[in-house]
Amino acid sequence: MLVPSVTGDSSLAATAVARHHVQVHGQDKGPILLLVHGFGSDQHAWNPLLPYFTDTHRVVVLDQAGAGGFDVAAYDRAKYSALDGYAADLVEVCEELDLRDVVVVGHSVSSMIAARAALRAPDRLARVVMIAPSARYLDDPAAGYDGGFSAEDIDELLASLSRNYLSWAAGVGPMVMGNPERPELGEQCAAAFQALHPDSARDFARATFLTDSRDLLTTLTQPTLVLQCRDDVLAPETAVREVATRLPHGTLVELKASGHCPHLSEPAETAAAIRAYLESAR
């Protein structure tokens, strides 16, 4: 069981590669993709996408703090109360593996984590792909910004998560996944949420839903692909377009896929959009 540490101790996990259960697939000499899962999942969320890249790319996947095979002894609650802590992990993994010219692909909140990592290590992270991103989930009426959630919505979401995490996860999984005509996808998403320990899930949820990354995006110099889905309850069209607008070198592509997890529901379309973007950049 995961018991978050108040102080943290990096010596408990000798390397970031071990700490985050890093796995490398595909071609040793191929261009590098670093796939970073979002809140409520782990590296296995990328399994449907892997076959579209492992024949040509070196694909690196990992488990973020509190997820999957992450070393529970290394959990530092203070570090993971902010998105910068997760970004620091990505940079550390890249340094240990000496990865350069990396395309980092982030899903959901990990789009903002990827942006932070790219700002920290521009010599290693060359491009960013953001799948269903939002820079701020909370509405900002004064700025005319629609993030999809009112302050009351966020408060209730976090309170519900704290009251009964397993029940919350069972309900939110199908909502996040969308595609109600394919209930097995919603069940899969709910199971992934439920696999997280409630303590780490609460920390990640607060960092996710209470962070405003809008101004940070304006400083990102790397070319960035933004993938937008239909009927996405977590990243509505207004929020995704705000991300693309704020990026100095952003490219927005609208997918036919619906819901918040196109890499799971429509991996072929998602992979095709990423491939087309990378090939156009050659």
N, C-alpha and C positions, 0 to 999 in steps of 0.2 A: 504494500500500500504506500502511496506517495505521501510523505510527510514533509511539507515545505519547510525549508530552513530559514530562520530569521536573518542569519548573517551570510550564509552560503560559504562554500569551501571548494574552490576550483581544484584543489589537490585530490578531491574525491573522484574525479574523472581525469585520468592522465591526459587525454587528448580530446579535442572537440569531435574528431571523427568517431571515437569510441562513445563519447557522451551522447551523441545524436544518432547513433546506430546508422552511420552513413553507408549507403550501398551505391556501387558504381556499375552501370549496365552499358552494353553496347560496345562501341569501337574505341580502343585505347588511344588511337591517334585522331579520332574524329573531333569536330567542333563540339564545344562543351555546352550542355544545357544543365542548369541547376534548378530543379523543380522544388518549390517550397509550398507545402500544403497550408491551408487556412485553418481557422479555429474550428474545432469539432471533428478533425480527421487526423490521419497520419500519412506516412509516405505511401501506404497502399492505395490511397485515393488516386494515385497516378498510374496504377496498373493498366487501366484501359487505354491510356495514352502512349505508354512505353513502346508498343510494337510499331508505332508510326515513326519512331526516331532511332531506335537502337540499331537499325541497319546502317545508319549514316553518322550517328552522333555518339559521343560519350555522355551518358546521362547520369547525373548525380542526384540522388534523393536522400532525404534525411527525415528524422522525427524531431519536430520542434519540442521545446521544453514542456514536459508533462504528457507528451503523446507517444503512443506506440512503444518503441524500444528505447526511449530516452532513459538515461541513467538516473533513476529516481533520487539517488544519494546526492546528486549534484544540483538538485533544484534549489534555487535561491529566490525566495519570494520578493525580496526588494528589487532584484535585477529584473524579474519578469512582471513587474507591475507597470512597466512602460515598454513600448514597442522598440525602443532603442536597445533594450537587452536582447531581444530576439535578433535584431539586425547585427549586433556584435557577434552573435554565434555564427551567422552566415559568413561573415568576414573571416572569422577564425578558421572555419572549415576550409575556405578557399586558400588561406595562407598555409595550412598544414598540408593540403594536397597540391600546393603551388599551382592553383588554377588561374589561368589568365585568358583574356578575351572571352569571358563567360557571358552567356545569355542567361539571365536569371528570370525564371518564370514564377510569378507569385499569384496565388488564388485568393480572392477576397481580401481580407485584411493583410494578408502576406504580400499583396501588391505594394502596400505602404511600407512594410518591413523591407521588401526588396529595394524600394526607392532609398530608404535610409542606408541600407548596406552599400548601394551603388554610390551614394554620396561619400561614404566612409572610404571606399576602396575603388576609385575610378580607374586605377591601374589594372584592376582585376576584372571588374564587372563592366562589360562594354555595352550591353544592351539590356533592356528590361521589357518583359511582357507581363501585362496586368490583365488577369482574367476576372471579370465581374468586380472591378474595384470601386471603392468609395473612399474619399478622403475625409469625410465627416458624415457619420450616420445621423447625427442630431441636426434637426432643422435650425436654420439661422434666419429668422424672419426679418431681422434688421438689415441683412444683406440680400434678402430676396432668395435665399438658398433653401432648396427642398432636399433634405437628406433622406427623407422617408420616415423619420421618427421624431415625435415630439419629445420634450423633456419628460413628460408623464409616461410616454411609451418606454423610454429607456429605463426610468426608475422602476417601472413594473417588471420589465424584462429581467433586470438584475435582481430584484427582490424575489421573483418567481424562481430564478435559478438557485438562489440561496436557500429558499424554503424546501424545495424538493428537487434536487438536480435530475434524478432519473426520470421523474415524471415530466419535468421541463424538456429534457432531451427527447423523450418519446413524442412530445407534441411538436417541438420545433423542427425536428428532422424532416418530416414530410413537407412542412411549410417552406423550408429553405430549399429543398430539392425541387419543388414544383412538380410538373409532369404527373398530375393526379391519375392519369390514365395508365401510369406505370407504377403502381404502389410499391413494387419491390425496390425501386430506387429510394423511395422515402424511408422504407424500413432499413435499408442499408445505411442511409445517412443517420437515422436515429440510433442505430447500433454503434456507429462510429462515435457519435456524441457521448453515448452512455459508457463507452470504453475509457473515457477520460476520468481522472480522479476529480471529484468536485472542487477541491481546493485549487488545483492548478487551473481548472476550467473557469472558476470565478475570477482569478487573477487575469487570465487571458481575455475574458469577456469584458472586464472593466477597461483594460488597456485598449481593446478593440472599439468599444462603443463610446468611450469618453475622450478619444484622441481626435484632434483636428490637424490634419496633414495638408490642408489646402495651400498654405504659404510655402511649405517645404517643397511642394511639387514644382514651384516656379524656379527653383534652384537646381533642378535635375538636368544635367547636361547630356546624359546619354539618350540616344534615340529610343523611343518607347512605343510599343504597340499596346493599345487598349482594346480589349474585346468586351463587347456589350451584348447581353442576352435580352430576350423578350420576357415580360412577366416575371421580373426578378424582384422579389419582395424585400431583399436586403440591399440591393444596389439598383435603385430605380433609374430610369433613363436620365433624369435630371442630374443625379449624382455622378453617373458615369461620364456624362458629357462635360460636367464641371472638371473632372479629372483631366480629360483630354484637352480641354481648353486651357488649363493652367500649365500644362507641360510645354516647355519651349520647343521640344522636338517630338511631339506626340502624334500618333496616327490612330484614328478611331475606326474600328471595323465592327459592324453590326452583324451578329450571328443570327441564324434562323432558330438556333437552340433557345429553349425557354428554361426558366428557373435559374438558380444561382450556381449550378455546378455542371457546366457544359462538358468538362473533361470526363465526367461520369455519364452524363445522359447522351451526349453527342460527341464522342471522342474523335471520330473521323473528321467532322466539320471543324472542330477546334484545332486539331493537328494541321489540317489543310490551311487554315488561316495563319497559323504560326509559320508553317513552312513557306507559304507565299510571301510573307513579310520578310523572312530571313533571306530568301532567294533574291528578292528585289533589292536587298541592301548590299549584295555582293558587288 
